[in-house]
Structures are given as C-alpha cells and as structure tokens.
Amino acid sequence: MRLVIARCQVDYSGALTAHLPMANRLIMIKADGSVSVHADDRAYKPLNWMSAPCSMTVRAAEPDEAAVTEDLDAAITEVWTVRGAGKEPSKLQIAIAEVLHDTEHELGVDPGLQKDGVEAHLQALLAENPETFGVGWSLVRREYPTPIGPVDLLCKDADGGYVAVEVKRRGEIDGVEQLTRYLELMRRDPRLGRVHGVFAAQQIKPQARVLAEDRGISCVTVDYDALRGLDHSEDRLF
C-alpha cells in the first residue's frame, strides 16, 4: 500500500461530476490498484475514490495546467489520472501541488474479516439450506476464493447459473460494495460465466438495498431464528 499526503485538488467525472478544491489530503493507493482520497475526518469513508479494476498514469503538469488552481499559492506540478475499467467510463484526476509525505508498506495477505458468532452461524445455516434462496438451488462451495478474498457462498440456481452470495448480519452499503468487487472478478472467469449476486442479511438498510438493486444484485432478508428451527410457524397464534 502506498500512502501519500499531498496538497492537491481532485476532479471526478463519470455518472456524475465532483470537485474537491486545493487542500492537504491523504491519498491511498492499494495493491489492487484502487485509489481513494481522504480528509482528516469522516472515519473510514473517503472523499472520492476509484475502485479496482482501474489504472493510474502520472505525468508532469503542462504549463497551462500549472497555473489553473483556486489557490494562488499552490502551483500544480503533477497530474495523476485514474481511469475505471467498467462499462461506463469514469476518471479521477488528482492535481498535485506539493507532496508532504510518500511511503509504501507491504501488508501481505489479509486473513479476512473474522465474522461474529451470529454471522458465521448464519452463513453455515444458509450453506446447509440453499433452497432458502429458491427452489432447486444448491451449494457449490463455501468461502469461494477470489483474488481479493473469499465470497461467502457460491451456489447454483434452478437454471444451473452460478450465484455469489454475500452474507451479513446487518446489510449496509459496504457489504454491497464488497460483493460488487467479488462479482467483477468472478465474471472474468469463463468457467463461471455471468455470475449473479445475492446480498443476504437479517436486516438490510434502505440505502444498501437501493444500491444493490441498481447494480443488479438481489437482496434477501433472512430469518435467523427460522433457520435455526426456533421459529415454527405452526406454533404461532397469528
């Protein structure tokens, strides 16, 4: 991972456009090629980013670019251009005025998130009961490996198509982003073909559901107690 603290301005163009004026910011460049720009707040969420797969080029600023900045005391010296590889062209342009810190660290292979007891058990129950997602579904493998980590379940639907299932106790936007990255990589494997995605959780936030549906990912709300056999419909009064 490369960490750069620089005085920079940032412009994004794609499905929408966004501009960050000149300021000191942290730029993270990860081993998978993804680039994110952070301020000194907001906890984990970047101000702007480009998810992998993407490519970055660095060049010296042209004379006319060097003078184009809202901060008269900051002349642009370099321009970093990050381009997305998706169907819709997207570009993140970072204009560097001054690099304050630049360092690289080898993090090695990450062991992945250790799920809590409920989430791990939920994944195991769904693996044992794939027809929770539909009649005729079957499990291919748990923890199916991808270059950036394992997807929770790889299943086949009733038509024989492959489905990647990401399981969460609480479904939020981060989980949808995680599944999106898995799907991008899995769909490059000719053995799998057009892999569909399912985001499964006990509770799915509305924003996460909207994002998932926009990306063609199905959402399934899972009843944990019913899967555990603790919630028998025949015992209910209503």
C-alpha positions in Angstrom: 0.0 0.0 0.0 1.2 3.5 -0.9 0.3 6.4 1.4 0.7 9.9 0.1 -0.1 13.1 1.9 -0.2 15.9 -0.6 -1.7 19.4 -1.3 -4.0 18.6 -4.2 -7.2 19.3 -5.9 -9.4 16.4 -7.2 -11.9 16.1 -10.0 -14.1 13.1 -10.7 -16.1 12.6 -13.9 -18.4 9.6 -14.7 -22.0 9.0 -13.9 -21.7 12.4 -12.1 -19.0 15.0 -11.6 -17.4 16.2 -8.4 -14.7 18.7 -7.5 -12.5 19.0 -4.4 -10.6 22.3 -4.1 -7.0 22.5 -3.2 -6.2 21.2 0.3 -4.0 18.8 2.2 -5.3 15.3 1.8 -4.3 11.6 2.3 -4.2 9.5 -0.9 -4.2 5.7 -0.6 -3.1 3.5 -3.5 -3.8 -0.1 -2.7 -2.2 -3.2 -4.2 -5.3 -4.0 -6.3 -4.9 -0.6 -8.0 -7.8 1.2 -6.2 -7.2 4.8 -5.3 -9.0 6.8 -2.5 -8.7 10.4 -1.3 -9.3 11.1 2.4 -9.7 14.2 4.6 -8.8 14.3 8.3 -12.4 13.3 9.3 -15.3 11.0 8.3 -13.7 8.0 10.0 -13.3 5.4 7.1 -15.2 7.0 4.2 -13.1 8.7 1.5 -14.0 12.0 -0.1 -13.6 10.4 -3.5 -12.3 7.1 -4.9 -11.9 4.7 -7.8 -12.5 1.0 -7.1 -10.5 -1.7 -8.8 -10.1 -2.6 -11.6 -8.6 0.7 -12.7 -5.3 2.1 -14.0 -3.3 5.2 -13.0 -0.9 7.3 -15.0 1.3 10.1 -13.6 2.6 13.0 -15.7 4.2 16.4 -15.2 1.8 19.3 -15.3 1.5 21.3 -18.6 2.4 25.0 -18.3 -1.3 25.9 -18.7 -2.4 23.4 -16.1 0.2 24.5 -13.5 -1.5 27.9 -13.2 -5.0 26.6 -13.1 -5.9 26.4 -9.4 -8.1 28.3 -7.0 -5.3 28.6 -4.5 -2.9 31.3 -5.9 -0.1 30.0 -3.6 -0.3 26.4 -4.9 1.0 25.7 -8.4 0.3 22.2 -9.9 3.4 20.1 -10.5 2.0 16.7 -11.3 -1.3 15.3 -12.6 -2.4 11.8 -11.6 -5.2 10.3 -13.8 -7.1 7.2 -12.6 -9.4 5.5 -15.1 -12.0 2.9 -14.3 -12.4 -0.2 -16.4 -16.2 -0.5 -16.1 -18.7 -0.3 -18.9 -19.3 3.4 -18.2 -16.1 5.5 -18.5 -15.0 7.2 -15.3 -12.0 9.3 -14.4 -10.5 10.5 -11.2 -7.9 13.3 -11.7 -5.7 14.4 -8.9 -3.7 17.6 -9.4 -0.7 17.6 -7.1 0.8 20.9 -5.9 3.1 19.5 -3.2 3.9 16.1 -1.8 4.3 16.3 2.0 4.8 12.5 2.7 5.1 9.5 0.4 5.7 6.0 1.7 5.0 2.4 0.8 4.2 -0.6 3.0 3.8 -4.3 2.2 0.8 -5.5 4.1 0.9 -9.1 2.9 -2.1 -11.4 2.5 -5.0 -10.4 4.7 -6.7 -13.2 6.6 -10.1 -11.6 6.0 -12.8 -10.4 8.4 -13.5 -12.8 11.3 -17.3 -13.0 11.5 -19.0 -12.8 14.8 -20.9 -15.9 16.1 -24.3 -14.9 14.6 -23.0 -14.0 11.2 -20.8 -17.1 10.9 -23.6 -19.3 12.1 -26.0 -17.6 9.6 -23.6 -18.4 6.8 -23.4 -22.0 7.9 -27.2 -22.4 8.1 -27.6 -20.9 4.6 -25.0 -23.2 3.2 -26.9 -26.1 4.7 -30.2 -24.8 3.3 -29.5 -23.2 -0.1 -33.2 -23.5 -1.0 -33.8 -20.6 1.3 -33.0 -18.5 -1.8 -35.2 -20.5 -4.2 -36.5 -23.9 -5.1 -33.8 -26.0 -6.9 -30.9 -24.1 -5.5 -27.7 -26.0 -4.5 -24.4 -25.1 -2.8 -21.2 -25.4 -4.8 -18.8 -24.2 -2.2 -18.5 -22.1 1.0 -15.7 -19.4 1.0 -15.2 -19.4 -2.7 -11.8 -17.8 -3.3 -11.3 -14.6 -5.4 -8.0 -12.6 -5.8 -9.3 -10.1 -3.1 -10.8 -12.5 -0.7 -13.5 -15.3 -0.5 -17.1 -14.8 -1.3 -19.3 -16.4 1.4 -21.3 -18.9 -0.7 -21.1 -20.0 -4.3 -24.4 -21.6 -5.3 -26.3 -22.7 -8.4 -29.9 -21.7 -9.0 -32.6 -23.8 -10.5 -31.4 -23.0 -14.0 -27.9 -24.0 -13.3 -26.5 -20.5 -13.2 -23.8 -19.6 -10.7 -24.7 -17.2 -7.9 -22.4 -15.4 -5.5 -24.0 -14.9 -2.1 -22.6 -12.4 0.5 -23.9 -12.9 4.0 -24.2 -10.2 6.6 -26.0 -9.9 9.9 -26.7 -6.3 9.1 -26.7 -5.3 5.4 -25.1 -2.0 4.7 -23.6 -0.2 1.7 -20.1 -1.6 2.5 -21.4 -5.1 2.0 -22.9 -4.3 -1.4 -19.5 -2.7 -2.4 -17.7 -5.8 -1.3 -20.0 -8.1 -3.3 -19.7 -5.9 -6.3 -15.9 -6.3 -6.3 -16.2 -10.0 -6.0 -18.6 -10.2 -8.9 -16.4 -8.0 -11.1 -13.6 -10.6 -10.7 -15.7 -13.7 -10.8 -17.3 -12.7 -14.1 -13.9 -12.7 -15.8 -13.7 -16.5 -15.2 -15.0 -18.2 -18.3 -15.9 -21.3 -16.2 -18.4 -19.3 -14.2 -19.9 -17.1 -16.9 -22.4 -14.4 -15.9 -22.4 -14.8 -12.2 -25.4 -13.3 -10.4 -25.2 -11.7 -7.0 -27.3 -12.1 -3.8 -26.9 -9.9 -0.8 -28.4 -11.8 2.2 -28.8 -10.3 5.7 -31.1 -10.3 8.7 -31.7 -6.6 8.1 -30.9 -4.6 5.0 -30.7 -0.8 5.2 -32.8 1.0 2.6 -29.7 2.7 1.1 -27.9 -0.6 0.7 -31.0 -2.2 -1.0 -31.2 0.7 -3.5 -27.5 0.4 -4.4 -27.7 -3.4 -4.7 -30.8 -3.2 -7.0 -29.1 -0.5 -9.1 -26.2 -2.9 -9.6 -28.4 -5.9 -10.5 -27.8 -7.6 -7.1 -30.8 -9.3 -5.4 -31.5 -8.7 -1.8 -32.8 -11.4 0.6 -33.8 -10.8 4.2 -33.1 -13.9 6.2 -35.0 -15.0 9.3 -32.2 -16.3 11.5 -34.5 -17.9 14.1 -36.5 -19.7 11.5 -33.3 -21.2 10.0 -32.2 -22.3 13.5 -35.5 -24.1 13.8 -36.5 -21.9 16.7 -39.4 -20.2 14.9 -42.0 -22.7 14.0 -44.9 -21.1 12.0 -47.4 -23.8 13.2 -46.8 -22.6 16.8 -47.8 -19.0 16.1 -51.2 -17.6 17.1 -51.0 -15.1 14.2 
